[in-house]
Amino acid sequence: MPVERNNKAFIADDSADTVGSAALTVVTVAHSELVILTVQGAVDALTAPQLSESINDALTGAPRGVIIDLSTTEFLASAGMTALVTAYEAIAPTGLFGVVADGPATSRPLHLVGLDQTFTLYPTLDQAIADMA
């Protein structure tokens, strides 16, 4: 059963943290030494700060790696890509970083701007976890 704290839902059973608005929901789950952020909805200029805040919260625990799962993201604007680059730069010196993006709404814009050359893109969450474990 979720417990509300500071507008965040903590699910005690599986360590998930859900933060969301009508346009964007970010679910954070610890998996071994990795943190997985599943992003649902649209990441644009209005919602990118919410994504950045969730990433910053995840990084405070000093995980070995971060996976941003965009498989249920419907739209990824440049502000969202900026949040991803900022997250990559924050963890890259010491940790692992990967993005799950497969489809026209997410992987296409990341490829078009060349971010697939900056950080690793995975077609599935399972592949990202296996590679980063």
C-alpha positions as CSV (number, residue, x, y, z in Angstrom):
1,M,0.0,0.0,0.0
2,P,1.5,3.4,-1.0
3,V,2.2,5.9,1.7
4,E,2.2,9.6,0.8
5,R,5.2,11.7,1.9
6,N,6.0,15.0,0.4
7,N,3.8,14.4,-2.7
8,K,5.7,11.1,-3.4
9,A,4.2,7.7,-3.1
10,F,6.5,5.2,-1.4
11,I,5.6,1.5,-1.9
12,A,7.2,-0.3,1.0
13,D,7.1,-3.8,-0.6
14,D,9.4,-3.1,-3.6
15,S,11.2,0.1,-2.8
16,A,9.4,2.0,-5.6
17,D,9.0,5.8,-5.5
18,T,6.4,7.3,-7.7
19,V,6.4,11.0,-8.5
20,G,3.9,12.3,-11.0
21,S,1.6,14.9,-12.5
22,A,-1.1,14.5,-15.2
23,A,1.5,14.7,-17.9
24,L,4.5,12.8,-16.4
25,T,5.0,10.0,-13.9
26,V,8.4,8.8,-12.8
27,V,8.7,5.5,-10.9
28,T,12.0,4.9,-9.2
29,V,13.0,1.4,-8.1
30,A,16.3,0.2,-6.6
31,H,17.6,-3.0,-8.3
32,S,20.8,-4.3,-6.7
33,E,23.3,-1.4,-7.0
34,L,21.3,0.2,-9.8
35,V,18.5,2.7,-9.8
36,I,15.8,2.4,-12.5
37,L,13.7,5.4,-13.3
38,T,10.7,4.5,-15.5
39,V,9.3,7.6,-17.2
40,Q,5.7,7.6,-18.3
41,G,4.0,10.4,-20.3
42,A,5.5,13.4,-22.0
43,V,8.9,14.9,-21.2
44,D,8.9,18.5,-22.4
45,A,9.8,22.0,-21.0
46,L,7.0,21.8,-18.4
47,T,7.8,18.3,-17.1
48,A,11.6,18.0,-17.6
49,P,12.3,19.7,-14.2
50,Q,10.2,16.9,-12.6
51,L,12.4,14.3,-14.3
52,S,15.6,16.1,-13.3
53,E,14.4,16.2,-9.7
54,S,13.7,12.5,-9.7
55,I,17.2,11.8,-11.2
56,N,18.8,14.0,-8.6
57,D,16.9,12.2,-5.8
58,A,18.1,8.9,-7.2
59,L,21.7,10.0,-7.4
60,T,21.8,11.0,-3.7
61,G,22.0,7.3,-2.8
62,A,25.3,7.0,-4.9
63,P,24.2,4.1,-7.0
64,R,26.7,2.2,-9.1
65,G,24.4,2.9,-12.1
66,V,21.3,4.6,-13.3
67,I,18.9,3.4,-16.0
68,I,16.3,5.8,-17.4
69,D,13.5,3.7,-18.9
70,L,11.7,5.6,-21.6
71,S,9.8,2.6,-23.0
72,T,6.5,4.1,-21.9
73,T,7.4,7.7,-22.7
74,E,5.1,9.2,-25.3
75,F,7.1,12.3,-26.2
76,L,10.7,13.4,-25.6
77,A,11.5,17.1,-26.2
78,S,14.9,18.8,-26.1
79,A,14.3,19.7,-22.5
80,G,14.0,16.0,-21.6
81,M,17.2,15.3,-23.6
82,T,19.0,18.0,-21.6
83,A,17.9,16.3,-18.4
84,L,19.3,13.0,-19.7
85,V,22.7,14.6,-20.6
86,T,22.8,16.3,-17.2
87,A,22.2,13.0,-15.5
88,Y,24.8,11.3,-17.6
89,E,27.4,14.0,-16.7
90,A,26.6,13.7,-13.0
91,I,27.1,9.9,-12.9
92,A,29.6,9.3,-15.7
93,P,32.8,9.9,-13.8
94,T,32.2,7.0,-11.4
95,G,29.1,5.2,-12.4
96,L,27.1,3.6,-15.2
97,F,24.4,5.2,-17.2
98,G,22.0,3.8,-19.7
99,V,18.7,4.8,-21.4
100,V,16.0,2.4,-22.6
101,A,14.5,3.9,-25.7
102,D,13.0,1.9,-28.5
103,G,10.5,3.6,-30.8
104,P,9.9,6.8,-32.7
105,A,8.9,8.9,-29.7
106,T,12.2,8.3,-27.9
107,S,15.0,6.6,-29.7
108,R,14.5,8.5,-32.9
109,P,15.1,12.0,-31.4
110,L,18.1,10.6,-29.4
111,H,19.6,9.3,-32.6
112,L,18.9,12.4,-34.5
113,V,20.8,14.7,-32.1
114,G,23.6,12.1,-31.7
115,L,23.0,11.3,-28.0
116,D,23.4,7.6,-28.9
117,Q,27.1,8.5,-29.2
118,T,27.1,10.0,-25.8
119,F,25.5,7.3,-23.7
120,T,24.3,3.8,-24.3
121,L,20.8,3.2,-25.6
122,Y,19.1,-0.1,-24.9
123,P,16.0,-1.5,-26.7
124,T,14.7,-3.2,-23.5
125,L,15.0,-2.8,-19.7
126,D,16.1,-6.4,-19.4
127,Q,19.0,-5.8,-21.8
128,A,20.1,-2.7,-19.8
129,I,20.0,-4.5,-16.5
130,A,21.9,-7.5,-17.9
131,D,24.6,-5.2,-19.4
132,M,25.0,-3.0,-16.3
133,A,24.7,-5.8,-13.7
